[in-house]
Amino acid sequence: MKKLLALSVCLIALLLWGCNRGGPGRITSSEGGAGGVLDSSAGNTVNQKVVTFQVTGKGLEPENALTKGEAILMAERAAVADGYRQLVETVRGVYVDAYMKAGRGTINQDTIQVHTQSWLRGTEVMDITQGEYGITLARLRLRINFSREGMIWWPVGIADKG
């Protein structure tokens, strides 16, 4: 019975030792892995390369809202959504698809479509204010860490929680 208890304690100790930050199998950024990006230590030079993006989204109170309160809430939501769109366009860029059909010296059809898509995580809505003419302004901020090998998207604050 004592041998089984001692073996269980040793096995649990080995499992816990392997789970700590300095245990075996840890990949560090010097070994070519991406471990340094998730490391939240203050001395890590990779985590000190933080770029901050700030945008101001705009929203307008719709005319077909049932109440003034609903109009204000819809304008706030539109302003935040516009801010997210601007952040995605700033960080990831846009894909522009243009088409023009011409004949006999005139343009018959001209179409320009702009597409962008991204996954944003860690975006902060700094403040929402009501401007004049029913325009609502929302200030958004996104902070992103960069690694030495290229851009690895990991918003500041996610690695610190846990």
Secondary structure per residue as TSV (DSSP state, phi and psi in degrees):
chain	resnum	aa	ss	phi	psi
A	1	M	-	360.0	-42.5
A	2	K	H	-66.9	-35.3
A	3	K	H	-65.9	-39.0
A	4	L	H	-66.8	-40.1
A	5	L	H	-66.6	-43.4
A	6	A	H	-64.7	-40.1
A	7	L	H	-65.8	-39.3
A	8	S	H	-64.9	-42.7
A	9	V	H	-64.0	-43.0
A	10	C	H	-63.7	-40.9
A	11	L	H	-65.3	-42.6
A	12	I	H	-65.4	-40.0
A	13	A	H	-63.4	-41.3
A	14	L	H	-65.5	-39.8
A	15	L	H	-64.3	-43.7
A	16	L	H	-68.7	-35.6
A	17	W	H	-64.9	-35.6
A	18	G	H	-73.2	-17.9
A	19	C	H	-90.6	-10.7
A	20	N	S	-76.7	173.5
A	21	R	T	-68.2	-27.2
A	22	G	T	-103.5	11.9
A	23	G	S	-73.8	174.2
A	24	P	T	-66.7	151.9
A	25	G	T	86.9	1.4
A	26	R	-	-75.3	130.4
A	27	I	-	-97.7	125.5
A	28	T	-	-107.5	164.5
A	29	S	G	-66.7	-25.3
A	30	S	G	-72.1	-20.6
A	31	E	G	-88.7	1.0
A	32	G	T	98.7	-2.9
A	33	G	S	-88.5	175.6
A	34	A	S	-95.9	18.8
A	35	G	H	-63.3	-31.1
A	36	G	H	-67.7	-24.1
A	37	V	H	-70.9	-35.3
A	38	L	H	-86.0	-12.1
A	39	D	-	-71.7	127.8
A	40	S	-	-100.1	15.9
A	41	S	-	-70.4	145.4
A	42	A	T	-70.9	-26.9
A	43	G	T	-80.9	-5.8
A	44	N	-	-74.0	121.9
A	45	T	T	-70.7	-23.7
A	46	V	T	-67.5	-41.0
A	47	N	T	-73.4	-13.8
A	48	Q	T	-82.1	-9.4
A	49	K	-	-91.9	80.8
A	50	V	E	-111.6	130.5
A	51	V	E	-112.5	133.1
A	52	T	E	-109.4	127.9
A	53	F	E	-108.8	130.5
A	54	Q	E	-128.2	135.3
A	55	V	E	-136.5	163.2
A	56	T	E	-123.7	113.5
A	57	G	E	-88.1	150.6
A	58	K	E	-123.5	139.7
A	59	G	E	-136.7	148.8
A	60	L	E	-118.2	140.0
A	61	E	-	-68.0	125.6
A	62	P	-	-72.9	149.4
A	63	E	T	-75.4	-24.9
A	64	N	T	-91.9	14.9
A	65	A	-	-70.1	146.4
A	66	L	S	-75.9	-37.1
A	67	T	S	-132.5	166.9
A	68	K	H	-66.3	-37.5
A	69	G	H	-62.6	-42.7
A	70	E	H	-63.3	-39.7
A	71	A	H	-63.4	-40.4
A	72	I	H	-66.6	-44.4
A	73	L	H	-63.6	-40.2
A	74	M	H	-67.3	-36.5
A	75	A	H	-68.0	-38.6
A	76	E	H	-63.8	-43.7
A	77	R	H	-64.7	-39.4
A	78	A	H	-65.7	-38.0
A	79	A	H	-66.2	-42.1
A	80	V	H	-65.8	-43.5
A	81	A	H	-62.4	-39.2
A	82	D	H	-65.6	-36.8
A	83	G	H	-64.3	-42.6
A	84	Y	H	-60.1	-43.2
A	85	R	H	-60.7	-43.6
A	86	Q	H	-64.6	-38.8
A	87	L	H	-63.1	-44.1
A	88	V	H	-63.0	-43.0
A	89	E	H	-64.3	-36.4
A	90	T	H	-71.8	-44.9
A	91	V	H	-80.4	-46.2
A	92	R	H	-99.6	-20.6
A	93	G	-	91.9	-178.1
A	94	V	-	-129.0	152.6
A	95	Y	E	-106.0	119.1
A	96	V	E	-106.7	125.1
A	97	D	E	-115.1	112.4
A	98	A	E	-116.0	140.7
A	99	Y	E	-139.7	133.3
A	100	M	E	-138.0	133.6
A	101	K	E	-118.1	122.2
A	102	A	E	-126.7	151.4
A	103	G	E	-163.4	139.3
A	104	R	T	55.4	39.3
A	105	G	T	79.9	4.5
A	106	T	E	-127.3	157.8
A	107	I	E	-91.9	120.0
A	108	N	E	-86.4	-37.2
A	109	Q	E	-148.6	135.0
A	110	D	E	-137.8	117.2
A	111	T	E	-129.7	131.1
A	112	I	E	-128.5	123.8
A	113	Q	E	-119.3	135.7
A	114	V	E	-116.3	128.9
A	115	H	E	-126.2	144.0
A	116	T	-	-151.6	149.3
A	117	Q	-	-155.2	137.6
A	118	S	-	-164.4	166.0
A	119	W	-	-108.7	113.5
A	120	L	-	-102.5	134.0
A	121	R	-	-138.5	131.1
A	122	G	S	95.0	13.0
A	123	T	-	-73.1	136.1
A	124	E	E	-111.3	130.6
A	125	V	E	-88.0	108.9
A	126	M	E	-74.4	-50.8
A	127	D	E	-161.6	158.2
A	128	I	E	-126.7	125.2
A	129	T	E	-127.5	152.0
A	130	Q	E	-94.5	119.4
A	131	G	-	-94.1	-172.2
A	132	E	G	-80.4	161.9
A	133	Y	G	63.8	23.7
A	134	G	G	76.7	14.8
A	135	I	E	-89.5	130.2
A	136	T	E	-104.6	135.3
A	137	L	E	-113.2	134.6
A	138	A	E	-126.0	123.2
A	139	R	E	-95.6	124.1
A	140	L	E	-119.7	150.0
A	141	R	E	-136.4	139.0
A	142	L	E	-133.6	126.5
A	143	R	E	-111.4	130.3
A	144	I	E	-128.7	136.1
A	145	N	E	-85.4	146.8
A	146	F	-	-118.9	143.6
A	147	S	-	-102.4	172.5
A	148	R	S	-72.0	-32.6
A	149	E	S	-79.1	-14.2
A	150	G	S	154.7	-163.4
A	151	M	-	-92.2	121.2
A	152	I	-	-117.3	122.0
A	153	W	-	-84.2	109.3
A	154	W	-	-149.1	97.9
A	155	P	B	-59.1	144.0
A	156	V	T	-63.0	138.5
A	157	G	T	104.0	-24.4
A	158	I	T	-70.8	-42.7
A	159	A	T	-73.0	-23.1
A	160	D	T	-75.6	-21.2
A	161	K	-	-89.0	131.2
A	162	G	-	135.4	360.0
